[in-house]
Structure formats: C-alpha cells, structure tokens
Amino acid sequence: MDAFDESRVFDVARVRADFPILSRCFGKLPLVYFDNGASVQKPMVVVEALSRYYREAHANIHRGVHRLSEEATAAFEEARRRVGRFINARETRECIFTRGTTESINLVAASWGAENLRAGDEILLTEMEHHANIVPWQQVAARTGASVRVVPVAPSGELQAGVWRELLSSRTRLVAVAHASNVLGTINPVREIVEAAHAVGALVLVDAAQSVAHFPVDVQELGADFLVFSSHKVFGPTGIGVLFGRAELLNAMPPYQCGGDMVLEVDFEGTTFREIPERFEAGTPNIADAIAFGEALDYVAALHPGARAHEAFLLDEATRRLGAIPGLRIIGTAGQKVPVISFLLGDIHPLDVGTMLDADGIAVRTGHHCAMPLMKALGVRGTVRASFAFYNTVEEISRLVVSLERIRKMFGQ
C-alpha cells in the first residue's frame, strides 16, 4: 500500500492542536490514546464552553425572571436545538436530555415498556448488545411477562443473515439494536431492521452511542422510533446524553421521574404533567454540560469531510498491520465497521497486554467491554480493543505495532 499523506485529505496536526490532552507525555513517551470507544477526548471549544458558563452565565433555568436565568435558559434550549439539528429530528422537543445512553434506555424500558408490554410479547435484541441494552429489557420483561429473544452473531461479527427477519413476528413489540458494536465495530443494517420491524408492528430503539462520532446519523432517514447516545462518545462532557423519541410516543408515556419543572399543576388531589421535553426532565438539569454538548456537536458537524476518510484509512492500516503480527487474531471482520479493532495476542491475557501497552504510553481497553453475552458467543474471555478517532495518526499505529511485537517476544509467542 502506498504511503498515506494525511495532509492531502485531512489536517490531523491542526485538529490535534484542538485537544491539549493529546500532547501529554508519560515520562518521555507521548500519549497514544486508542480508547476512544470508551470515551473520546474533548476539544478546547467544549472545555471553554463549560468554563465560560460557570464564569459568566450560571443560573437555574426556565422559571427565573432575572437576566442570568433567561440567558442560561436560552443557552440550554439552544443546546437542545443543536442536538435536534445534529440528528435531523423532526421537532426539537423530541430530544430529551438524560445522563447518557444508559439512562435513556432505562427510561424507555421503564416508561414505554412497563406501559405497553404484556405476557406473550417479545423484545428482540442481538448478541452484540452492550449490557445497557440488555439488562433493562430483561428487567421489564420479568415484570410484564414479556420475553427476550436474541439474534445470533456470525463468526465474522455480523448479524446472522436472515435470522433477525425470521425472529420478527406479530408478537415482537420492540427491537433494540446497536447501530455499531462497541466490541466488533460492526455497523448493523439498521434501516432494513426498522423497515422489517415496522412491517410487523414493532417499534425500534437504536443505540447510536458508537456511531454518532463516526458518520452522520439521521433519525428520519433511519425511521427510528427511539434513538439514544451519550455526549462523552461524541467529544462532549460526561454525564449527559440524549433520548430521541417520536413525539407521539413520548407524550403517551408516563414520566420516568417526578419533581420540579416536569409538572404543569400540582395539588394533593392529583398532578398534571407537562408535555415533552419537560415531561422527562425532572429537577434542575445538567445545564453546563448540555451547553458544552451542543458545542461538541457543532464541532463535529463542522469537521472537514476528510475526517471520515482518515478514520477509514486508520482502520484499514491498523487491520493490515496488526493482522501481520504472528499469533495476533482480530475478533470481528465485518465488511462495514466503525474504527474499532478487538484482538487477542497469542494466549497472552488481554489484561497483561493492556498493562504492558500502558507502560509504553498507549491507552487501550481490555476485558469484556460490557458485552459478556457476546464474549460467550465468540468463545473468548475478553479482548484487547484499540479504537480510533480522527485525531489519531499512522505514526501512533506504528507505535502500537512495535509495542505488540515487543510484548509477543517477551512472552515467547
């Protein structure tokens, strides 16, 4: 393969300057951050938005009549509009702020699930789901008498062809599916799944936590009924995320939590709840992080189109070079992937590999990646996972390869 001139397509050096943490060194070793699947780093515009809010604009929102409250309210609701624009929601009010993907899924399971599922109903999941998209459905199924069915994963890391269609039936009430696997990188055919699910009268929840940072996600084009993702996976702060839901579904769901700001009228004879989005945002929200989240989404939206091509190149280059290391086995070889590579290095325990990579200044993730059922299906204890973002470089991949070769030889593999 010819050498790749990163500057022709995407100015990686300029983008890296937006992320001060990438200039950190551990001893004399510059940081190589390949744990982006767990949480990506934050550009200065996000850090500055947080600082600016607390320095200049903090107040509680919505009901205040003073200027600071009005300014904070305007900035918070502008952040919601940015979220809606980023995923092309039909209406801004369809975007509910939550603590992240996990809370978003729990909200739908507890509110929509408890209200709509009955004995004999089925919830369809896949073997590649994160625990956050498994356990809430198990819990609501146990409470309602519904059952969970599972689409198996092929050795390539793709959903087994045709099986998910066979499992859909008139009993299916909801399909909950990852847009992209956090372990395998596999991009699932969500649009096809949505169409097939709707044909049997089922709703679809899309876990977009691993997709939104890597390619455009359009809820209208996908036809998703619910879609969830976290800010910290898309260059924003931790502790905040989004539940998108079709307005008619959300307004028909009972509140998930109750308190201030989600009520229209309260007396001891009964309470009237507000409509969305306030219906699902009880109490003082995470105002500062919502505002910084909006900045992060605008930052991603403004990136040069070459950012995606650069990530695709990094994935191809890393796949080729890691695959050439004797004894290294890549787990998940789907044709369509986000830039994630899970692998095993001979019979060396993944934790040992990760610890030794850390000694070389390279941050990766090891273990089951909150996907124990997938690990069981693949017949492995866990993996080492290297996940890339547009600020990573070919030189960093070279450092990973050199370190893995050193570890392999040290263990006599």
Stockholm file with secondary structure:
# STOCKHOLM 1.0

chainA/1-413         MDAFDESRVFDVARVRADFPILSRCFGKLPLVYFDNGASVQKPMVVVEALSRYYREAHANIHRGVHRLSEEATAAFEEARRRVGRFINARETRECIFTRGTTESINLVAASWGAENLRAGDEILLTEMEHHANIVPWQQVAARTGASVRVVPVAPSGELQAGVWRELLSSRTRLVAVAHASNVLGTINPVREIVEAAHAVGALVLVDAAQSVAHFPVDVQELGADFLVFSSHKVFGPTGIGVLFGRAELLNAMPPYQCGGDMVLEVDFEGTTFREIPERFEAGTPNIADAIAFGEALDYVAALHPGARAHEAFLLDEATRRLGAIPGLRIIGTAGQKVPVISFLLGDIHPLDVGTMLDADGIAVRTGHHCAMPLMKALGVRGTVRASFAFYNTVEEISRLVVSLERIRKMFGQ
#=GR chainA/1-413 SS CCCCCHHHHCCHHHHHTTCGGGGCEETTEECEECBTTTCCCCCHHHHHHHHHIIIIICCCCSSCCSHHHHHHHHHHHHHHHHHHHHHTCSSGGGEEEESSHHHHHHHHIIIIIHHHCCTTCEEEEETTCCGGGTHHHHHHHHHHTCEEEEECBCTTSSBCTTHHHHHCCTTEEEEEEESBCTTTCBBCCHHHHHHHHHHTTCEEEEECTTTTTTSCCCHHHHTCSEEEEEGGGGTSCSSCEEEEECHHHHHTSCCSSCSTTSEEEEETTEEEECCTTGGGCCSSCCHHHHHHHHHHHHHHHTSCTHHHHHHHHHHHHHHHHHHTSTTEEEECCCSSBCSEEEEEETTCCHHHHHHHHHHTTEECEEECTTCHHHHHHHTCSCEEEEECCTTCCHHHHHHHHHHHHHHHHHTTC
#=GC SS_cons         CCCCCHHHHCCHHHHHTTCGGGGCEETTEECEECBTTTCCCCCHHHHHHHHHIIIIICCCCSSCCSHHHHHHHHHHHHHHHHHHHHHTCSSGGGEEEESSHHHHHHHHIIIIIHHHCCTTCEEEEETTCCGGGTHHHHHHHHHHTCEEEEECBCTTSSBCTTHHHHHCCTTEEEEEEESBCTTTCBBCCHHHHHHHHHHTTCEEEEECTTTTTTSCCCHHHHTCSEEEEEGGGGTSCSSCEEEEECHHHHHTSCCSSCSTTSEEEEETTEEEECCTTGGGCCSSCCHHHHHHHHHHHHHHHTSCTHHHHHHHHHHHHHHHHHHTSTTEEEECCCSSBCSEEEEEETTCCHHHHHHHHHHTTEECEEECTTCHHHHHHHTCSCEEEEECCTTCCHHHHHHHHHHHHHHHHHTTC
//
